[in-house]
Amino acid sequence: LGDPWGTHTATWLSRKYDQWKAQGLTVIALPQAYGPFEDRNVRELAISALKNCDRIYAREQESYDHVLSLGIGGDICKICPDMTIGEGWADSTVERAKRLVIVPNWHLSDQEGSSEYIDCLSEVVKWGRDNGFEVVGLLHEGPRDLAILHKVSQRLPFPIISDLSGWDVKQYIAESAVVVAGRYHAVVAALATGTPV
């Protein structure tokens, strides 16, 4: 929850948290990045949303500091990295496929400009093929990431996997040779399984 998410998402979260709290539900924000709350509208919406939380988990110190800057107390906000960060892959004898997995993030496309990001990922595909890797696109989150995979695949066709569960994604990454990722959780999955990323 922060400026990169914009007022649309912040408004939606604020309304949902209000609804849940009004129903007497416990509201817990699981580990994620927060801030920097420089946009006044997003800041006000974040305060509105987060005041309804019984517990907030910031993913790292910087996010924690951003939450505190909203006037949210340290009694309900704690630092906790991604929950699966310590979960390695049980089968350390698995043989890795000579596969390069691309996990895009549409936020990078918005920040860098769509064509530049597509160009960059296309270069990754070329590099992978030139070095004997099977190149595969792996959807980690949502239709906008999938649209990026389709754009790159239109230039240089490769299979796109879009139907794996969270644990299956981690296994697939563990069984691959290398990962190029714009998604935090895909990076965490690679690091936790010893996959170069």
Buried (B, 14 or more C-beta within 10 A) or exposed (E): BBBBBBBEBBBEBBEEBBEBBEEEEEBEBEBBBBBBBEBEEBBBBBBBBBBBBEBBBBBBEEBBBBBBBBEBEEEBBEBBEBEBBEBBBEEEEEEBBEBBBBBBBBBBBEEEEBEEBBBBBBEBBEEBBEEEBBBBBBBBBEEEBBEBBEBBBEEBEBEBBEEBEEEEBBBBBBBBBBBBBBBBBBBBBBBBBEBEB
